[in-house]
Amino acid sequence: MWKYIKPYLPYAVLAGVFMVGEVLMDLIQPGIMSRIVDDGVLGLANGGRGDLSLIWTLGLQMVGLVLFGGLCGSLNNVFVHMSGQNIGNEMRKDCFRRIMTFSFPQVDRFGTGSLVTRVTNDITQVQNFVSQFVRGMIRTSLLMFGSIFCMFRLNRNFGWIVLCAFPFLVGCLAFCMSKANPLFSKLQAQLDAVNAIMQEDVSGIRVIKACVREAYEKHRFGKVNDALIKTQMRTLVIFAFMNPVVNALIYIVIAILLLAGSYEVRQGGTTPGSVMAAITYTTQLLNGILMLVMLFQNISRGLASWKRVREVLHSEPELKDGTLTEGPGQPGEIEFRDVSFAYPGGGQKVLEHINLTIRRGETVAIMGATGCGKTTLVNLISRFYDVTDGAVLVDGADVRDYRQQALREKIAVALQKSELFSQTIGENIAWGLPGAEEAAVKAAAVTAQADGFVCSTAEGYGTVVAERGMSLSGGQKQRVSIARAVLKPAEILIFDDATSALDLKTEANLYKALREAHPDSTKIIIAQRIASVRSADRIVVLENGRISACGTHEELLKSCPVYQDIYHSQIGREEESHG
């Protein structure tokens, strides 16, 4: 944490200095009040005659000290917030930057809900911890020990009374904190679960309503939220019992002080003003201890949250960057050399012994049954995962030897599930090429067959898309995503079932425009429809994670039983009936 505190340490030091000023003003005032009572009101030093001028003089001094203390307190708050907010800001940005470097398995292990909680709630708790530590530790320490010190100076017997009660107060505090501390980590983990369900259900609200599962999701959310509240209540109950106990101890001390003070006043060993000052110091000690309770609570929560934040900050990216920015081979050439792959934590291999070379400018389609490894295969090209065995080469170099940014700049991807952002349609298309000119954005939309529907909207390319693209149909979202991929000047274009929501005519026009606009780009098309792939240069058929056949549409119709089955189930019977 020192890494984040160090740049803003001057603010923290200034906050501490002003806090010392505020507390000193608080500690001086009971002594002045004692003089006002004894000498100004009772006139103990003047034969029992009060001194109004002394009351005015000391009263004005007290007002001045209160104003100065208030100024110190205000400046302390300013510098505390400057240090705490800046530390939280830097920590939050570093966390987000680190998350952006995570591989897909790392994101899955943490969980989206947990990462959201860590970047928001946990860092806020750490921020509060730093602010409370700077402000609270100085104030609490000075108030507690300063009050005891002033009590001894005022009257040694009063000091011993308070000092004897001090271990009981600290013991009560330590006992309650030992019970509450384990609950803070549990509390944050349960908050993760609440956020995870919230995120999942809000993003999937249409599916929930379509399946009439609102009642089930309410029950699921309620169960997790009840567990969170139960833990929170246990924490609050601990502190709810602690505060009355501490108050009771303090009031017992005040009662003893009053008894001892009345006895000493009768014996002439002290004055009424001194008794009043002793009670004020005891009250300040009470405030210091109550602040200590809140301080330790915030520190405990802050340290529990810091452990969770530190897990993110100290997690090294699993995919290490290489050094290459360019490969020695032909731009856009891809080669799979005896590639096998299994997902982290999964024992079964998804891909086995894949050997395939894709030449520059070639259009290669990949087909196969659901779960045969089509998407996994193309994810290895962008190095979203590392191969288990073998190697994937782009431009003649192993993808593991590239800088990840340089590798992914060579590749444009359009997915079946179109991810759009709450920006304009034009900004969504230009997402992969910031600063693209309007003419280039429009040309990409024309290629993707999106220009027609975009121009029909009220604002055209300036139309704002709703969250997650919910204001567009499935086909419209896919065309915007394809336009985004087409706009990027990439050597390799990957369409991962990106045209599944398009009708055959629109899809045919798209591929025709794509060949004309990007003749030199290598194109990889994953599709389920024969009509989508029959014009490709080659079609790769995957079966159970292996390449079972590779060739043109005509070649596969003659030699590949799997392709024949797909063909006849989709097109063959219809053609036969027309024949």
C-alpha positions as CSV (number, residue, x, y, z in Angstrom):
1,M,0.0,0.0,0.0
2,W,3.0,2.3,0.6
3,K,3.4,2.6,-3.2
4,Y,0.1,4.5,-3.3
5,I,0.5,6.4,-0.1
6,K,4.0,7.7,-0.8
7,P,3.1,10.3,-3.6
8,Y,0.5,11.8,-1.3
9,L,2.4,11.6,1.9
10,P,2.8,15.4,2.2
11,Y,-1.0,15.7,2.3
12,A,-1.2,13.1,5.0
13,V,1.6,14.9,7.0
14,L,-0.2,18.2,6.8
15,A,-3.5,16.6,7.8
16,G,-1.7,15.1,10.9
17,V,-0.2,18.5,11.8
18,F,-3.6,20.2,11.7
19,M,-5.1,17.4,13.6
20,V,-2.5,17.9,16.4
21,G,-3.5,21.6,16.5
22,E,-7.2,20.7,16.8
23,V,-6.7,18.2,19.6
24,L,-4.3,20.5,21.5
25,M,-7.1,23.1,21.5
26,D,-9.5,20.6,22.9
27,L,-7.0,19.6,25.7
28,I,-6.3,23.2,26.7
29,Q,-9.9,24.3,27.2
30,P,-10.8,22.2,30.3
31,G,-7.9,23.8,32.2
32,I,-9.1,27.3,31.2
33,M,-12.7,26.3,32.2
34,S,-11.3,25.2,35.6
35,R,-9.8,28.7,36.2
36,I,-13.0,30.4,35.1
37,V,-15.0,28.4,37.7
38,D,-12.4,28.6,40.6
39,D,-11.1,32.1,40.1
40,G,-13.6,33.9,38.0
41,V,-16.9,32.6,39.5
42,L,-16.1,31.2,43.0
43,G,-13.2,33.6,43.5
44,L,-11.2,31.0,45.5
45,A,-8.0,33.0,45.0
46,N,-9.6,36.3,45.9
47,G,-11.4,35.6,49.2
48,G,-14.6,34.3,47.6
49,R,-15.1,37.3,45.4
50,G,-15.7,36.6,41.7
51,D,-13.7,38.4,38.9
52,L,-15.8,39.3,35.9
53,S,-12.9,40.7,34.0
54,L,-11.1,37.4,34.3
55,I,-14.2,35.5,33.1
56,W,-14.3,37.8,30.0
57,T,-10.6,37.4,29.4
58,L,-10.5,33.6,29.7
59,G,-13.9,33.3,27.9
60,L,-12.5,35.2,24.9
61,Q,-9.4,33.0,25.0
62,M,-11.6,29.9,24.9
63,V,-13.6,31.4,21.9
64,G,-10.3,32.1,20.1
65,L,-9.0,28.5,20.8
66,V,-12.3,27.0,19.6
67,L,-12.1,29.0,16.3
68,F,-8.5,28.1,15.8
69,G,-9.3,24.4,16.6
70,G,-12.2,24.5,14.1
71,L,-9.9,25.9,11.4
72,C,-7.4,23.2,12.1
73,G,-10.1,20.6,11.9
74,S,-11.4,21.9,8.6
75,L,-7.9,22.0,7.1
76,N,-7.3,18.5,8.4
77,N,-10.5,17.2,6.6
78,V,-9.4,18.9,3.4
79,F,-5.9,17.2,3.4
80,V,-7.3,13.9,4.6
81,H,-9.7,13.8,1.7
82,M,-7.0,14.9,-0.8
83,S,-4.8,12.0,0.3
84,G,-7.5,9.4,0.6
85,Q,-9.4,10.2,-2.6
86,N,-6.1,10.4,-4.7
87,I,-4.9,7.1,-3.2
88,G,-8.2,5.4,-4.0
89,N,-8.2,7.0,-7.5
90,E,-4.7,5.6,-8.3
91,M,-5.5,2.2,-6.8
92,R,-8.7,1.9,-8.8
93,K,-7.0,2.8,-12.1
94,D,-4.2,0.4,-11.4
95,C,-6.7,-2.4,-10.6
96,F,-8.6,-1.7,-13.9
97,R,-5.4,-1.7,-15.9
98,R,-4.3,-5.0,-14.3
99,I,-7.8,-6.6,-15.1
100,M,-7.4,-5.5,-18.7
101,T,-4.2,-7.7,-18.9
102,F,-5.9,-10.8,-17.5
103,S,-6.5,-13.8,-19.6
104,F,-9.9,-15.2,-20.0
105,P,-9.2,-18.0,-17.4
106,Q,-8.1,-15.4,-14.9
107,V,-11.3,-13.4,-15.3
108,D,-13.3,-16.6,-14.9
109,R,-11.4,-17.5,-11.7
110,F,-12.1,-14.1,-10.0
111,G,-15.6,-13.8,-11.4
112,T,-17.1,-10.6,-12.9
113,G,-19.1,-9.8,-9.8
114,S,-16.1,-10.2,-7.6
115,L,-13.9,-7.9,-9.8
116,V,-16.6,-5.3,-9.8
117,T,-16.8,-5.4,-6.0
118,R,-13.0,-5.2,-5.6
119,V,-12.7,-2.2,-7.9
120,T,-15.6,-0.4,-6.3
121,N,-16.6,-1.3,-2.8
122,D,-13.2,-2.8,-1.6
123,I,-11.2,0.1,-2.8
124,T,-13.7,2.5,-1.1
125,Q,-13.1,0.6,2.1
126,V,-9.3,0.9,1.6
127,Q,-9.8,4.6,0.9
128,N,-11.8,5.0,4.1
129,F,-9.1,3.0,6.0
130,V,-6.4,5.4,4.9
131,S,-8.4,8.5,5.7
132,Q,-9.5,7.2,9.1
133,F,-6.0,6.1,9.9
134,V,-4.5,9.5,9.2
135,R,-7.3,11.4,11.0
136,G,-8.5,8.9,13.6
137,M,-5.3,7.4,14.8
138,I,-3.7,10.8,15.6
139,R,-6.9,12.3,17.2
140,T,-7.7,9.2,19.2
141,S,-4.1,8.7,20.5
142,L,-3.7,12.3,21.4
143,L,-7.2,12.5,23.0
144,M,-6.7,9.4,25.1
145,F,-3.2,9.8,26.3
146,G,-3.4,13.6,26.4
147,S,-6.5,13.3,28.6
148,I,-4.8,10.9,31.0
149,F,-1.7,13.1,31.1
150,C,-3.7,16.2,31.8
151,M,-5.6,14.3,34.5
152,F,-2.4,13.5,36.3
153,R,-1.2,17.1,36.1
154,L,-4.6,18.2,37.4
155,N,-4.8,15.7,40.2
156,R,-2.8,12.5,40.6
157,N,-5.6,10.6,42.3
158,F,-8.0,11.5,39.4
159,G,-5.3,10.2,37.0
160,W,-5.0,6.9,38.8
161,I,-8.7,6.4,38.8
162,V,-8.9,6.8,35.0
163,L,-5.7,4.8,34.4
164,C,-7.1,1.8,36.4
165,A,-10.2,1.8,34.2
166,F,-8.2,2.0,31.0
167,P,-7.2,-1.8,30.7
168,F,-10.9,-2.8,31.1
169,L,-11.9,-0.4,28.2
170,V,-9.1,-1.7,25.9
171,G,-9.9,-5.3,26.8
172,C,-13.5,-4.8,25.9
173,L,-12.5,-3.3,22.6
174,A,-10.0,-6.1,21.8
175,F,-12.5,-8.8,22.6
176,C,-15.2,-7.3,20.3
177,M,-12.7,-6.8,17.5
178,S,-11.5,-10.4,17.7
179,K,-15.1,-11.5,17.2
180,A,-15.8,-9.1,14.4
181,N,-12.6,-9.3,12.3
182,P,-13.3,-12.7,10.7
183,L,-16.7,-11.5,9.6
184,F,-15.4,-8.7,7.4
185,S,-13.8,-10.9,4.8
186,K,-16.9,-13.1,4.7
187,L,-19.0,-9.9,4.3
188,Q,-17.0,-8.9,1.2
189,A,-17.2,-12.4,-0.3
190,Q,-21.0,-12.3,0.1
191,L,-21.2,-8.9,-1.5
192,D,-19.4,-10.5,-4.5
193,A,-22.2,-13.1,-4.8
194,V,-24.9,-10.3,-4.6
195,N,-23.1,-8.3,-7.4
196,A,-22.6,-11.4,-9.5
197,I,-26.3,-12.3,-9.5
198,M,-27.3,-8.7,-10.1
199,Q,-25.0,-8.4,-13.1
200,E,-26.1,-11.8,-14.4
201,D,-29.9,-11.1,-14.0
202,V,-29.8,-7.5,-15.4
203,S,-27.9,-8.6,-18.5
204,G,-30.2,-11.7,-19.0
205,I,-33.5,-10.0,-18.1
206,R,-35.1,-10.8,-21.4
207,V,-34.4,-14.5,-21.0
208,I,-35.7,-14.5,-17.4
209,K,-38.9,-12.8,-18.5
210,A,-39.3,-15.1,-21.6
211,C,-38.9,-18.2,-19.4
212,V,-41.1,-16.7,-16.6
213,R,-38.4,-17.2,-14.1
214,E,-38.8,-14.0,-12.2
215,A,-39.9,-15.7,-9.0
216,Y,-37.0,-18.1,-9.1
217,E,-34.5,-15.3,-9.6
218,K,-36.1,-13.3,-6.8
219,H,-35.7,-16.3,-4.5
220,R,-32.1,-16.8,-5.6
221,F,-31.2,-13.2,-5.1
222,G,-33.1,-13.0,-1.8
223,K,-31.2,-16.1,-0.4
224,V,-27.8,-14.5,-1.2
225,N,-28.9,-11.1,0.1
226,D,-30.3,-12.6,3.3
227,A,-26.9,-14.3,3.9
228,L,-25.2,-10.9,3.5
229,I,-27.6,-9.2,5.9
230,K,-27.2,-12.0,8.4
231,T,-23.4,-11.5,8.5
232,Q,-23.8,-7.7,8.6
233,M,-26.2,-8.1,11.5
234,R,-23.8,-10.3,13.4
235,T,-21.2,-7.5,13.0
236,L,-23.5,-4.8,14.0
237,V,-24.8,-6.7,17.1
238,I,-21.2,-7.1,18.3
239,F,-20.7,-3.4,18.1
240,A,-24.2,-2.7,19.5
241,F,-23.2,-4.6,22.7
242,M,-19.7,-3.0,22.8
243,N,-20.8,0.6,22.8
244,P,-23.1,0.4,25.9
245,V,-20.4,-1.6,27.8
246,V,-17.8,1.1,27.0
247,N,-20.3,3.8,28.0
248,A,-21.2,2.1,31.2
249,L,-17.5,1.8,32.2
250,I,-16.9,5.5,31.4
251,Y,-19.9,6.6,33.5
252,I,-18.8,4.4,36.4
253,V,-15.4,6.2,36.1
254,I,-17.2,9.6,36.1
255,A,-19.2,8.6,39.2
256,I,-16.1,7.5,41.0
257,L,-14.4,10.8,40.0
258,L,-17.4,12.8,41.4
259,L,-17.3,10.8,44.7
260,A,-13.5,11.2,45.0
261,G,-13.7,14.9,43.9
262,S,-16.4,15.8,46.5
263,Y,-14.4,14.2,49.2
264,E,-11.2,16.0,48.2
265,V,-13.1,19.4,47.9
266,R,-14.4,19.0,51.5
267,Q,-10.8,18.1,52.6
268,G,-9.4,21.1,50.6
269,G,-7.3,18.8,48.4
270,T,-8.8,20.1,45.1
271,T,-11.3,22.6,43.8
272,P,-14.7,22.3,42.1
273,G,-13.2,23.7,38.8
274,S,-10.6,20.8,38.9
275,V,-13.4,18.3,39.3
276,M,-15.3,19.8,36.4
277,A,-12.1,19.7,34.3
278,A,-11.5,16.1,35.3
279,I,-15.0,15.1,34.1
280,T,-14.4,17.0,30.8
281,Y,-11.1,15.1,30.3
282,T,-12.9,11.8,31.1
283,T,-15.6,12.7,28.5
284,Q,-12.8,13.4,26.0
285,L,-11.3,10.1,26.9
286,L,-14.7,8.5,26.2
287,N,-14.9,10.2,22.8
288,G,-11.4,9.0,22.1
289,I,-12.3,5.4,23.0
290,L,-15.5,5.4,20.9
291,M,-13.6,6.8,18.0
292,L,-11.1,4.0,18.6
293,V,-13.9,1.5,18.2
294,M,-15.0,3.0,14.9
295,L,-11.3,3.4,13.8
296,F,-10.5,-0.3,14.5
297,Q,-13.7,-1.3,12.7
298,N,-12.7,0.7,9.6
299,I,-9.1,-0.5,9.8
300,S,-10.3,-4.1,10.0
301,R,-12.6,-3.8,7.1
302,G,-10.0,-1.8,5.2
303,L,-7.3,-4.4,5.7
304,A,-9.7,-7.2,4.7
305,S,-10.6,-5.3,1.6
306,W,-6.9,-4.5,0.9
307,K,-6.1,-8.2,0.8
308,R,-8.7,-8.7,-1.9
309,V,-7.5,-5.7,-3.9
310,R,-3.9,-6.9,-3.5
311,E,-4.9,-10.2,-5.1
312,V,-5.8,-8.3,-8.2
313,L,-2.9,-5.9,-8.2
314,H,-0.4,-8.8,-7.6
315,S,-1.8,-11.2,-10.1
316,E,0.6,-11.5,-13.0
317,P,-0.9,-11.9,-16.5
318,E,-0.8,-15.5,-17.4
319,L,-0.1,-14.7,-21.0
320,K,3.4,-13.2,-21.1
321,D,4.3,-10.7,-23.8
322,G,6.8,-11.5,-26.4
323,T,9.0,-9.0,-28.3
324,L,8.1,-9.3,-31.9
325,T,6.0,-6.8,-33.8
326,E,6.3,-8.3,-37.2
327,G,6.8,-11.9,-38.4
328,P,9.3,-13.0,-41.1
329,G,6.7,-14.7,-43.3
330,Q,3.9,-13.5,-45.6
331,P,1.5,-11.1,-43.9
332,G,-1.8,-12.8,-43.1
333,E,-0.4,-16.3,-43.3
334,I,-1.5,-18.7,-40.5
335,E,-0.2,-22.1,-39.6
336,F,-1.3,-24.6,-36.9
337,R,1.5,-27.0,-36.2
338,D,0.3,-30.2,-34.4
339,V,-1.8,-28.0,-32.1
340,S,-3.6,-29.6,-29.1
341,F,-5.5,-27.6,-26.5
342,A,-7.4,-28.2,-23.2
343,Y,-9.0,-25.4,-21.2
344,P,-7.3,-24.6,-17.9
345,G,-8.7,-26.8,-15.2
346,G,-10.3,-29.2,-17.7
347,G,-8.7,-32.6,-18.3
348,Q,-10.2,-33.3,-21.7
349,K,-8.6,-31.9,-24.8
350,V,-10.8,-29.8,-27.0
351,L,-8.4,-29.8,-29.9
352,E,-6.0,-32.6,-30.9
353,H,-3.2,-32.7,-33.4
354,I,-4.4,-29.8,-35.6
355,N,-2.2,-29.2,-38.7
356,L,-3.4,-26.5,-41.0
357,T,-1.9,-23.8,-43.2
358,I,-3.9,-20.8,-44.4
359,R,-2.3,-18.7,-47.1
360,R,-2.5,-14.9,-47.5
361,G,-5.8,-13.7,-49.0
362,E,-7.4,-17.1,-48.7
363,T,-10.9,-17.6,-47.5
364,V,-11.2,-20.6,-45.2
365,A,-14.5,-21.8,-43.7
366,I,-14.7,-24.0,-40.6
367,M,-17.7,-26.2,-40.0
368,G,-18.6,-28.9,-37.6
369,A,-21.0,-29.9,-34.9
370,T,-21.6,-27.8,-31.8
371,G,-18.8,-28.2,-29.3
372,C,-16.3,-29.6,-31.8
373,G,-13.8,-26.7,-31.1
374,K,-14.4,-24.2,-33.9
375,T,-14.4,-21.1,-31.8
376,T,-11.5,-22.4,-29.7
377,L,-9.4,-22.9,-32.8
378,V,-9.8,-19.2,-33.9
379,N,-9.3,-18.0,-30.3
380,L,-5.8,-19.5,-30.4
381,I,-4.9,-17.2,-33.4
382,S,-5.6,-14.0,-31.4
383,R,-3.8,-15.7,-28.4
384,F,-6.8,-15.4,-26.1
385,Y,-5.5,-18.8,-24.9
386,D,-2.1,-20.5,-25.2
387,V,-1.9,-23.9,-26.9
388,T,-1.3,-26.9,-24.7
389,D,0.9,-28.6,-27.3
390,G,2.3,-27.5,-30.7
391,A,2.3,-23.9,-32.0
392,V,0.2,-21.4,-33.8
393,L,2.1,-19.2,-36.3
394,V,1.1,-15.9,-37.7
395,D,3.2,-14.4,-40.5
396,G,5.7,-17.2,-39.9
397,A,6.2,-16.4,-36.1
398,D,4.8,-18.2,-33.0
399,V,2.0,-16.0,-31.6
400,R,3.7,-16.4,-28.2
401,D,6.7,-14.5,-29.5
402,Y,4.6,-11.4,-30.4
403,R,3.7,-8.5,-28.3
404,Q,0.0,-9.1,-27.7
405,Q,-1.0,-5.6,-28.9
406,A,1.0,-6.0,-32.1
407,L,-0.5,-9.5,-32.8
408,R,-4.1,-8.4,-32.2
409,E,-3.6,-5.3,-34.4
410,K,-3.2,-7.7,-37.2
411,I,-6.5,-9.4,-36.5
412,A,-10.1,-8.2,-36.7
413,V,-12.8,-10.4,-35.1
414,A,-16.6,-10.3,-35.4
415,L,-18.5,-12.5,-33.0
416,Q,-21.9,-14.2,-33.1
417,K,-22.7,-12.4,-29.8
418,S,-22.3,-8.8,-30.8
419,E,-20.9,-6.6,-28.0
420,L,-21.9,-3.0,-28.5
421,F,-21.3,0.0,-26.2
422,S,-23.6,2.8,-25.0
423,Q,-22.3,5.2,-27.7
424,T,-23.4,6.2,-31.2
425,I,-23.5,3.7,-34.0
426,G,-20.6,5.6,-35.7
427,E,-18.5,5.4,-32.5
428,N,-19.3,1.7,-32.2
429,I,-18.1,1.0,-35.8
430,A,-15.0,3.1,-35.2
431,W,-14.3,1.4,-31.8
432,G,-11.4,-0.7,-33.3
433,L,-9.9,2.3,-35.2
434,P,-10.2,5.5,-33.1
435,G,-10.3,8.7,-35.1
436,A,-11.5,7.0,-38.3
437,E,-13.0,9.5,-40.8
438,E,-16.7,9.5,-41.4
439,A,-16.2,8.3,-45.0
440,A,-14.2,5.3,-43.8
441,V,-16.9,4.4,-41.3
442,K,-19.6,4.7,-43.9
443,A,-17.6,2.6,-46.4
444,A,-17.3,-0.2,-43.7
445,A,-21.0,0.0,-43.0
446,V,-21.7,-0.3,-46.7
447,T,-19.5,-3.4,-46.9
448,A,-21.3,-4.9,-43.8
449,Q,-24.7,-4.2,-45.4
450,A,-25.4,-1.9,-42.4
451,D,-25.6,1.5,-44.2
452,G,-29.3,1.1,-45.2
453,F,-30.7,0.6,-41.7
454,V,-28.3,3.1,-40.1
455,C,-29.4,5.9,-42.5
456,S,-33.1,5.1,-41.9
457,T,-32.7,6.0,-38.2
458,A,-33.5,9.5,-37.0
459,E,-29.9,10.5,-36.2
460,G,-28.1,8.2,-38.7
461,Y,-24.6,7.3,-37.6
462,G,-25.1,9.7,-34.6
463,T,-27.9,7.4,-33.2
464,V,-27.0,6.4,-29.6
465,V,-27.2,2.7,-29.0
466,A,-28.8,1.5,-25.8
467,E,-26.9,-0.5,-23.2
468,R,-25.5,-3.8,-24.7
469,G,-27.1,-2.8,-28.0
470,M,-30.7,-3.5,-26.8
471,S,-32.2,-0.9,-29.1
472,L,-31.1,-2.8,-32.2
473,S,-32.2,-6.2,-33.6
474,G,-29.9,-9.2,-33.7
475,G,-29.2,-8.8,-37.4
476,Q,-28.5,-5.0,-37.0
477,K,-26.1,-5.6,-34.1
478,Q,-24.3,-8.2,-36.1
479,R,-23.9,-5.9,-39.1
480,V,-22.6,-3.1,-36.8
481,S,-20.0,-5.6,-35.3
482,I,-19.0,-6.7,-38.8
483,A,-18.6,-3.1,-39.9
484,R,-16.3,-2.6,-36.9
485,A,-14.2,-5.5,-37.9
486,V,-14.1,-4.5,-41.6
487,L,-13.0,-0.9,-40.8
488,K,-9.9,-2.1,-39.0
489,P,-7.0,-2.4,-41.4
490,A,-6.2,-6.0,-40.4
491,E,-4.3,-8.8,-42.2
492,I,-6.7,-11.4,-40.9
493,L,-10.5,-11.2,-40.6
494,I,-12.3,-13.8,-38.4
495,F,-16.0,-14.1,-38.5
496,D,-17.1,-16.4,-35.7
497,D,-20.6,-17.3,-36.7
498,A,-21.0,-13.5,-37.1
499,T,-23.7,-13.8,-39.8
500,S,-26.1,-16.2,-38.1
501,A,-28.8,-13.6,-37.7
502,L,-28.6,-12.4,-41.4
503,D,-30.8,-13.7,-44.2
504,L,-29.1,-15.6,-47.0
505,K,-29.4,-12.7,-49.5
506,T,-27.9,-10.1,-47.1
507,E,-25.1,-12.6,-46.2
508,A,-24.3,-13.3,-49.9
509,N,-24.1,-9.5,-50.6
510,L,-21.9,-9.1,-47.5
511,Y,-19.3,-11.7,-48.6
512,K,-19.3,-10.4,-52.2
513,A,-18.6,-6.8,-50.9
514,L,-16.0,-8.2,-48.5
515,R,-14.0,-9.9,-51.3
516,E,-14.0,-6.7,-53.3
517,A,-13.1,-4.4,-50.4
518,H,-10.4,-6.7,-48.8
519,P,-9.0,-9.0,-51.5
520,D,-5.6,-9.4,-49.8
521,S,-7.0,-10.1,-46.2
522,T,-7.0,-13.7,-45.0
523,K,-10.6,-14.5,-44.0
524,I,-11.7,-17.3,-41.6
525,I,-15.4,-17.9,-41.5
526,I,-17.1,-20.1,-38.8
527,A,-20.6,-20.9,-39.9
528,Q,-23.4,-23.5,-39.5
529,R,-25.0,-23.0,-42.9
530,I,-23.7,-24.6,-46.1
531,A,-24.9,-21.5,-48.0
532,S,-22.5,-19.4,-45.9
533,V,-19.3,-21.4,-46.7
534,R,-19.8,-23.0,-50.1
535,S,-18.0,-20.2,-52.0
536,A,-14.9,-20.4,-49.7
537,D,-11.5,-21.4,-51.1
538,R,-11.4,-24.2,-48.6
539,I,-13.7,-25.7,-46.0
540,V,-12.3,-27.3,-42.9
541,V,-14.5,-29.9,-41.2
542,L,-13.9,-30.4,-37.5
543,E,-15.0,-33.5,-35.7
544,N,-14.4,-34.2,-32.0
545,G,-11.5,-31.7,-31.9
546,R,-9.8,-33.1,-35.0
547,I,-9.7,-32.1,-38.7
548,S,-11.7,-34.8,-40.5
549,A,-11.6,-33.3,-43.9
550,C,-10.4,-30.2,-45.8
551,G,-11.2,-29.1,-49.4
552,T,-13.6,-27.2,-51.6
553,H,-17.3,-27.6,-51.4
554,E,-17.4,-29.9,-54.4
555,E,-14.5,-32.0,-53.1
556,L,-16.1,-32.5,-49.7
557,L,-19.4,-33.4,-51.2
558,K,-17.7,-36.3,-52.9
559,S,-15.3,-37.5,-50.1
560,C,-16.5,-36.3,-46.6
561,P,-19.5,-38.2,-45.0
562,V,-19.8,-35.5,-42.2
563,Y,-20.1,-32.7,-44.8
564,Q,-22.4,-34.8,-46.9
565,D,-24.7,-35.2,-43.9
566,I,-24.7,-31.5,-43.2
567,Y,-25.4,-30.7,-46.8
568,H,-28.3,-33.1,-47.2
569,S,-29.9,-32.0,-44.0
570,Q,-29.8,-28.4,-45.1
571,I,-29.8,-28.2,-48.9
572,G,-29.6,-31.6,-50.6
573,R,-33.2,-32.7,-50.0
574,E,-34.6,-29.4,-51.1
575,E,-32.6,-29.6,-54.4
576,E,-33.5,-33.3,-54.9
577,S,-37.2,-32.5,-54.5
578,H,-37.0,-29.7,-57.0
579,G,-35.0,-32.0,-59.4
